Amino acid sequence: MDRVNSHGIPRHQLLWSLGQVKHVNKARREDSCLLCCTKRVNEAGLCDVCYALLDDEELKAAEKWLSGVGP
């Protein structure tokens, strides 16, 4: 299935991107979700909708950012 916004990263690269400080910091700086490019992102660089759809492994990686630990 094609993505609605082709500027975001592909979903299969999310886990890797959450491990890259420069990717998450860029998303936070630009206030643009890593996946869908919508505004209002959290500390992991994800909007509320995309954050809610994470699988277990992705959620663990995102929670590190939310707790202030980072990758």
Biopython code that builds the backbone (N, CA, C, O; Angstrom):
import numpy as np
from Bio.PDB.StructureBuilder import StructureBuilder

atoms = [
    (1, "MET", "N", (0.837, -1.173, 0.000)),
    (1, "MET", "CA", (0.000, 0.000, 0.000)),
    (1, "MET", "C", (0.884, 1.238, 0.000)),
    (1, "MET", "O", (1.846, 1.305, 0.764)),
    (2, "ASP", "N", (0.580, 2.203, -0.830)),
    (2, "ASP", "CA", (1.334, 3.449, -0.879)),
    (2, "ASP", "C", (1.003, 4.304, 0.333)),
    (2, "ASP", "O", (-0.096, 4.237, 0.885)),
    (3, "ARG", "N", (1.972, 5.102, 0.729)),
    (3, "ARG", "CA", (1.766, 5.995, 1.855)),
    (3, "ARG", "C", (1.085, 7.266, 1.392)),
    (3, "ARG", "O", (1.248, 7.685, 0.246)),
    (4, "VAL", "N", (0.318, 7.882, 2.286)),
    (4, "VAL", "CA", (-0.356, 9.128, 1.974)),
    (4, "VAL", "C", (0.668, 10.243, 1.798)),
    (4, "VAL", "O", (0.524, 11.079, 0.905)),
    (5, "ASN", "N", (1.694, 10.264, 2.636)),
    (5, "ASN", "CA", (2.720, 11.300, 2.559)),
    (5, "ASN", "C", (4.063, 10.642, 2.278)),
    (5, "ASN", "O", (4.619, 9.976, 3.151)),
    (6, "SER", "N", (4.580, 10.817, 1.096)),
    (6, "SER", "CA", (5.818, 10.157, 0.700)),
    (6, "SER", "C", (7.064, 10.805, 1.284)),
    (6, "SER", "O", (8.169, 10.311, 1.060)),
    (7, "HIS", "N", (6.915, 11.906, 2.034)),
    (7, "HIS", "CA", (8.075, 12.559, 2.633)),
    (7, "HIS", "C", (8.480, 11.929, 3.956)),
    (7, "HIS", "O", (9.616, 12.107, 4.395)),
    (8, "GLY", "N", (7.594, 11.210, 4.590)),
    (8, "GLY", "CA", (7.923, 10.516, 5.832)),
    (8, "GLY", "C", (8.742, 9.279, 5.528)),
    (8, "GLY", "O", (8.838, 8.854, 4.377)),
    (9, "ILE", "N", (9.335, 8.699, 6.569)),
    (9, "ILE", "CA", (10.128, 7.492, 6.359)),
    (9, "ILE", "C", (9.197, 6.293, 6.173)),
    (9, "ILE", "O", (8.083, 6.298, 6.696)),
    (10, "PRO", "N", (9.627, 5.280, 5.450)),
    (10, "PRO", "CA", (8.818, 4.063, 5.328)),
    (10, "PRO", "C", (8.698, 3.378, 6.690)),
    (10, "PRO", "O", (9.641, 3.416, 7.481)),
    (11, "ARG", "N", (7.587, 2.773, 6.964)),
    (11, "ARG", "CA", (7.338, 2.152, 8.272)),
    (11, "ARG", "C", (8.400, 1.118, 8.617)),
    (11, "ARG", "O", (8.788, 1.005, 9.780)),
    (12, "HIS", "N", (8.871, 0.371, 7.648)),
    (12, "HIS", "CA", (9.852, -0.673, 7.949)),
    (12, "HIS", "C", (11.203, -0.094, 8.385)),
    (12, "HIS", "O", (12.062, -0.842, 8.852)),
    (13, "GLN", "N", (11.406, 1.212, 8.245)),
    (13, "GLN", "CA", (12.642, 1.852, 8.683)),
    (13, "GLN", "C", (12.483, 2.592, 10.020)),
    (13, "GLN", "O", (13.442, 3.193, 10.504)),
    (14, "LEU", "N", (11.304, 2.557, 10.611)),
    (14, "LEU", "CA", (11.050, 3.320, 11.827)),
    (14, "LEU", "C", (11.939, 2.893, 12.982)),
    (14, "LEU", "O", (12.518, 3.747, 13.654)),
    (15, "LEU", "N", (12.061, 1.623, 13.225)),
    (15, "LEU", "CA", (12.870, 1.152, 14.353)),
    (15, "LEU", "C", (14.306, 1.626, 14.216)),
    (15, "LEU", "O", (14.909, 2.075, 15.191)),
    (16, "TRP", "N", (14.856, 1.531, 13.018)),
    (16, "TRP", "CA", (16.215, 2.022, 12.774)),
    (16, "TRP", "C", (16.280, 3.531, 12.998)),
    (16, "TRP", "O", (17.217, 4.018, 13.631)),
    (17, "SER", "N", (15.309, 4.266, 12.495)),
    (17, "SER", "CA", (15.302, 5.724, 12.632)),
    (17, "SER", "C", (15.198, 6.164, 14.086)),
    (17, "SER", "O", (15.791, 7.174, 14.468)),
    (18, "LEU", "N", (14.456, 5.425, 14.901)),
    (18, "LEU", "CA", (14.352, 5.762, 16.313)),
    (18, "LEU", "C", (15.686, 5.577, 17.036)),
    (18, "LEU", "O", (15.881, 6.109, 18.129)),
    (19, "GLY", "N", (16.579, 4.842, 16.442)),
    (19, "GLY", "CA", (17.915, 4.664, 16.999)),
    (19, "GLY", "C", (18.914, 5.703, 16.520)),
    (19, "GLY", "O", (20.072, 5.692, 16.939)),
    (20, "GLN", "N", (18.481, 6.597, 15.650)),
    (20, "GLN", "CA", (19.352, 7.621, 15.076)),
    (20, "GLN", "C", (19.015, 8.988, 15.668)),
    (20, "GLN", "O", (17.948, 9.538, 15.396)),
    (21, "VAL", "N", (19.910, 9.528, 16.465)),
    (21, "VAL", "CA", (19.678, 10.812, 17.128)),
    (21, "VAL", "C", (19.363, 11.903, 16.112)),
    (21, "VAL", "O", (18.460, 12.711, 16.334)),
    (22, "LYS", "N", (20.099, 11.937, 14.996)),
    (22, "LYS", "CA", (19.888, 13.013, 14.025)),
    (22, "LYS", "C", (18.501, 12.958, 13.397)),
    (22, "LYS", "O", (17.933, 14.006, 13.093)),
    (23, "HIS", "N", (17.940, 11.771, 13.195)),
    (23, "HIS", "CA", (16.608, 11.652, 12.600)),
    (23, "HIS", "C", (15.534, 12.143, 13.569)),
    (23, "HIS", "O", (14.648, 12.910, 13.193)),
    (24, "VAL", "N", (15.626, 11.695, 14.809)),
    (24, "VAL", "CA", (14.626, 12.097, 15.803)),
    (24, "VAL", "C", (14.737, 13.587, 16.098)),
    (24, "VAL", "O", (13.720, 14.275, 16.182)),
    (25, "ASN", "N", (15.961, 14.097, 16.257)),
    (25, "ASN", "CA", (16.142, 15.518, 16.532)),
    (25, "ASN", "C", (15.618, 16.393, 15.395)),
    (25, "ASN", "O", (15.054, 17.460, 15.637)),
    (26, "LYS", "N", (15.805, 15.940, 14.160)),
    (26, "LYS", "CA", (15.300, 16.695, 13.006)),
    (26, "LYS", "C", (13.768, 16.743, 13.029)),
    (26, "LYS", "O", (13.168, 17.793, 12.797)),
    (27, "ALA", "N", (13.149, 15.605, 13.309)),
    (27, "ALA", "CA", (11.687, 15.557, 13.379)),
    (27, "ALA", "C", (11.171, 16.469, 14.491)),
    (27, "ALA", "O", (10.174, 17.168, 14.312)),
    (28, "ARG", "N", (11.843, 16.460, 15.626)),
    (28, "ARG", "CA", (11.429, 17.317, 16.739)),
    (28, "ARG", "C", (11.648, 18.790, 16.408)),
    (28, "ARG", "O", (10.793, 19.630, 16.687)),
    (29, "ARG", "N", (12.788, 19.095, 15.817)),
    (29, "ARG", "CA", (13.111, 20.489, 15.467)),
    (29, "ARG", "C", (12.101, 21.045, 14.460)),
    (29, "ARG", "O", (11.656, 22.186, 14.586)),
    (30, "GLU", "N", (11.746, 20.243, 13.474)),
    (30, "GLU", "CA", (10.806, 20.668, 12.437)),
    (30, "GLU", "C", (9.343, 20.452, 12.851)),
    (30, "GLU", "O", (8.422, 20.844, 12.136)),
    (31, "ASP", "N", (9.146, 19.821, 14.018)),
    (31, "ASP", "CA", (7.810, 19.480, 14.499)),
    (31, "ASP", "C", (7.027, 18.754, 13.407)),
    (31, "ASP", "O", (5.917, 19.143, 13.044)),
    (32, "SER", "N", (7.644, 17.683, 12.893)),
    (32, "SER", "CA", (7.084, 16.916, 11.789)),
    (32, "SER", "C", (7.277, 15.424, 12.062)),
    (32, "SER", "O", (8.412, 14.965, 12.195)),
    (33, "CYS", "N", (6.201, 14.676, 12.147)),
    (33, "CYS", "CA", (6.233, 13.255, 12.478)),
    (33, "CYS", "C", (7.144, 12.476, 11.518)),
    (33, "CYS", "O", (7.112, 12.687, 10.305)),
    (34, "LEU", "N", (7.945, 11.585, 12.078)),
    (34, "LEU", "CA", (8.835, 10.756, 11.267)),
    (34, "LEU", "C", (8.074, 9.985, 10.191)),
    (34, "LEU", "O", (8.572, 9.834, 9.075)),
    (35, "LEU", "N", (6.889, 9.503, 10.506)),
    (35, "LEU", "CA", (6.141, 8.667, 9.576)),
    (35, "LEU", "C", (5.206, 9.437, 8.656)),
    (35, "LEU", "O", (5.252, 9.266, 7.438)),
    (36, "CYS", "N", (4.361, 10.282, 9.228)),
    (36, "CYS", "CA", (3.313, 10.912, 8.408)),
    (36, "CYS", "C", (3.518, 12.406, 8.173)),
    (36, "CYS", "O", (2.763, 13.026, 7.426)),
    (37, "CYS", "N", (4.529, 12.980, 8.803)),
    (37, "CYS", "CA", (4.900, 14.394, 8.635)),
    (37, "CYS", "C", (3.863, 15.378, 9.179)),
    (37, "CYS", "O", (3.917, 16.563, 8.851)),
    (38, "THR", "N", (2.930, 14.917, 9.997)),
    (38, "THR", "CA", (1.991, 15.846, 10.612)),
    (38, "THR", "C", (2.693, 16.622, 11.723)),
    (38, "THR", "O", (3.766, 16.225, 12.176)),
    (39, "LYS", "N", (2.103, 17.703, 12.152)),
    (39, "LYS", "CA", (2.687, 18.546, 13.198)),
    (39, "LYS", "C", (2.355, 18.009, 14.587)),
    (39, "LYS", "O", (1.558, 17.083, 14.743)),
    (40, "ARG", "N", (2.991, 18.618, 15.593)),
    (40, "ARG", "CA", (2.788, 18.290, 17.010)),
    (40, "ARG", "C", (3.320, 16.903, 17.341)),
    (40, "ARG", "O", (2.545, 15.973, 17.567)),
    (41, "VAL", "N", (4.627, 16.766, 17.369)),
    (41, "VAL", "CA", (5.267, 15.489, 17.672)),
    (41, "VAL", "C", (5.724, 15.435, 19.126)),
    (41, "VAL", "O", (5.900, 16.465, 19.777)),
    (42, "ASN", "N", (5.911, 14.228, 19.616)),
    (42, "ASN", "CA", (6.425, 14.030, 20.962)),
    (42, "ASN", "C", (7.955, 13.960, 20.932)),
    (42, "ASN", "O", (8.568, 14.230, 19.899)),
    (43, "GLU", "N", (8.565, 13.601, 22.053)),
    (43, "GLU", "CA", (10.023, 13.560, 22.149)),
    (43, "GLU", "C", (10.660, 12.505, 21.251)),
    (43, "GLU", "O", (11.857, 12.570, 20.972)),
    (44, "ALA", "N", (9.876, 11.540, 20.801)),
    (44, "ALA", "CA", (10.370, 10.502, 19.891)),
    (44, "ALA", "C", (10.209, 10.897, 18.428)),
    (44, "ALA", "O", (10.578, 10.133, 17.535)),
    (45, "GLY", "N", (9.666, 12.075, 18.178)),
    (45, "GLY", "CA", (9.480, 12.534, 16.805)),
    (45, "GLY", "C", (8.258, 11.943, 16.119)),
    (45, "GLY", "O", (8.202, 11.876, 14.892)),
    (46, "LEU", "N", (7.275, 11.512, 16.913)),
    (46, "LEU", "CA", (6.071, 10.887, 16.367)),
    (46, "LEU", "C", (4.824, 11.644, 16.815)),
    (46, "LEU", "O", (4.775, 12.161, 17.931)),
    (47, "CYS", "N", (3.825, 11.710, 15.952)),
    (47, "CYS", "CA", (2.553, 12.321, 16.324)),
    (47, "CYS", "C", (1.774, 11.317, 17.184)),
    (47, "CYS", "O", (2.159, 10.152, 17.286)),
    (48, "ASP", "N", (0.695, 11.768, 17.789)),
    (48, "ASP", "CA", (-0.110, 10.901, 18.659)),
    (48, "ASP", "C", (-0.677, 9.692, 17.926)),
    (48, "ASP", "O", (-0.705, 8.589, 18.472)),
    (49, "VAL", "N", (-1.126, 9.894, 16.695)),
    (49, "VAL", "CA", (-1.737, 8.791, 15.936)),
    (49, "VAL", "C", (-0.693, 7.719, 15.611)),
    (49, "VAL", "O", (-0.924, 6.534, 15.853)),
    (50, "CYS", "N", (0.442, 8.129, 15.070)),
    (50, "CYS", "CA", (1.480, 7.153, 14.721)),
    (50, "CYS", "C", (2.035, 6.472, 15.969)),
    (50, "CYS", "O", (2.336, 5.279, 15.941)),
    (51, "TYR", "N", (2.171, 7.216, 17.055)),
    (51, "TYR", "CA", (2.650, 6.637, 18.310)),
    (51, "TYR", "C", (1.700, 5.551, 18.799)),
    (51, "TYR", "O", (2.143, 4.517, 19.298)),
    (52, "ALA", "N", (0.413, 5.775, 18.660)),
    (52, "ALA", "CA", (-0.586, 4.807, 19.109)),
    (52, "ALA", "C", (-0.563, 3.520, 18.280)),
    (52, "ALA", "O", (-1.054, 2.489, 18.739)),
    (53, "LEU", "N", (-0.007, 3.562, 17.082)),
    (53, "LEU", "CA", (-0.003, 2.403, 16.188)),
    (53, "LEU", "C", (1.305, 1.612, 16.202)),
    (53, "LEU", "O", (1.486, 0.714, 15.379)),
    (54, "LEU", "N", (2.213, 1.929, 17.117)),
    (54, "LEU", "CA", (3.500, 1.246, 17.162)),
    (54, "LEU", "C", (3.360, -0.196, 17.640)),
    (54, "LEU", "O", (2.505, -0.507, 18.469)),
    (55, "ASP", "N", (4.219, -1.079, 17.101)),
    (55, "ASP", "CA", (4.252, -2.440, 17.622)),
    (55, "ASP", "C", (5.125, -2.452, 18.881)),
    (55, "ASP", "O", (5.683, -1.419, 19.251)),
    (56, "ASP", "N", (5.246, -3.589, 19.530)),
    (56, "ASP", "CA", (5.943, -3.675, 20.818)),
    (56, "ASP", "C", (7.394, -3.209, 20.751)),
    (56, "ASP", "O", (7.845, -2.459, 21.617)),
    (57, "GLU", "N", (8.114, -3.639, 19.749)),
    (57, "GLU", "CA", (9.531, -3.286, 19.626)),
    (57, "GLU", "C", (9.707, -1.790, 19.350)),
    (57, "GLU", "O", (10.584, -1.145, 19.924)),
    (58, "GLU", "N", (8.882, -1.258, 18.483)),
    (58, "GLU", "CA", (8.926, 0.180, 18.182)),
    (58, "GLU", "C", (8.538, 1.005, 19.404)),
    (58, "GLU", "O", (9.113, 2.063, 19.656)),
    (59, "LEU", "N", (7.571, 0.521, 20.151)),
    (59, "LEU", "CA", (7.127, 1.223, 21.349)),
    (59, "LEU", "C", (8.245, 1.299, 22.384)),
    (59, "LEU", "O", (8.433, 2.337, 23.018)),
    (60, "LYS", "N", (8.978, 0.222, 22.556)),
    (60, "LYS", "CA", (10.108, 0.231, 23.498)),
    (60, "LYS", "C", (11.145, 1.272, 23.090)),
    (60, "LYS", "O", (11.679, 1.982, 23.942)),
    (61, "ALA", "N", (11.430, 1.366, 21.800)),
    (61, "ALA", "CA", (12.401, 2.343, 21.308)),
    (61, "ALA", "C", (11.882, 3.768, 21.500)),
    (61, "ALA", "O", (12.642, 4.656, 21.885)),
    (62, "ALA", "N", (10.611, 3.990, 21.237)),
    (62, "ALA", "CA", (10.025, 5.325, 21.403)),
    (62, "ALA", "C", (9.972, 5.731, 22.865)),
    (62, "ALA", "O", (10.200, 6.895, 23.194)),
    (63, "GLU", "N", (9.672, 4.783, 23.747)),
    (63, "GLU", "CA", (9.588, 5.088, 25.174)),
    (63, "GLU", "C", (10.923, 5.533, 25.747)),
    (63, "GLU", "O", (10.958, 6.300, 26.709)),
    (64, "LYS", "N", (12.020, 5.063, 25.169)),
    (64, "LYS", "CA", (13.336, 5.533, 25.605)),
    (64, "LYS", "C", (13.457, 7.032, 25.384)),
    (64, "LYS", "O", (13.997, 7.748, 26.228)),
    (65, "TRP", "N", (12.957, 7.504, 24.253)),
    (65, "TRP", "CA", (12.980, 8.950, 23.963)),
    (65, "TRP", "C", (12.064, 9.699, 24.919)),
    (65, "TRP", "O", (12.416, 10.776, 25.401)),
    (66, "LEU", "N", (10.896, 9.139, 25.194)),
    (66, "LEU", "CA", (9.938, 9.816, 26.063)),
    (66, "LEU", "C", (10.435, 9.900, 27.505)),
    (66, "LEU", "O", (10.082, 10.829, 28.231)),
    (67, "SER", "N", (11.247, 8.938, 27.916)),
    (67, "SER", "CA", (11.771, 8.943, 29.280)),
    (67, "SER", "C", (13.051, 9.777, 29.408)),
    (67, "SER", "O", (13.572, 9.970, 30.506)),
    (68, "GLY", "N", (13.549, 10.268, 28.262)),
    (68, "GLY", "CA", (14.746, 11.101, 28.293)),
    (68, "GLY", "C", (16.046, 10.350, 28.125)),
    (68, "GLY", "O", (17.120, 10.948, 28.195)),
    (69, "VAL", "N", (15.969, 9.059, 27.905)),
    (69, "VAL", "CA", (17.172, 8.238, 27.745)),
    (69, "VAL", "C", (17.726, 8.359, 26.323)),
    (69, "VAL", "O", (18.942, 8.357, 26.133)),
    (70, "GLY", "N", (16.857, 8.462, 25.339)),
    (70, "GLY", "CA", (17.290, 8.511, 23.942)),
    (70, "GLY", "C", (17.513, 7.122, 23.395)),
    (70, "GLY", "O", (17.025, 6.147, 23.964)),
    (71, "PRO", "N", (18.239, 7.014, 22.307)),
    (71, "PRO", "CA", (18.372, 5.705, 21.664)),
    (71, "PRO", "C", (19.152, 4.773, 22.527)),
    (71, "PRO", "O", (19.368, 3.620, 22.153)),
]
sb = StructureBuilder()
sb.init_structure("model")
sb.init_model(0)
sb.init_chain("A")
sb.init_seg("    ")
for serial, (resi, resn, name, xyz) in enumerate(atoms, 1):
    if name == "N":
        sb.init_residue(resn, " ", resi, " ")
    sb.init_atom(name, np.array(xyz, "f"), 0.0, 1.0, " ", f" {name:<3s}", serial, name[0])
structure = sb.get_structure()
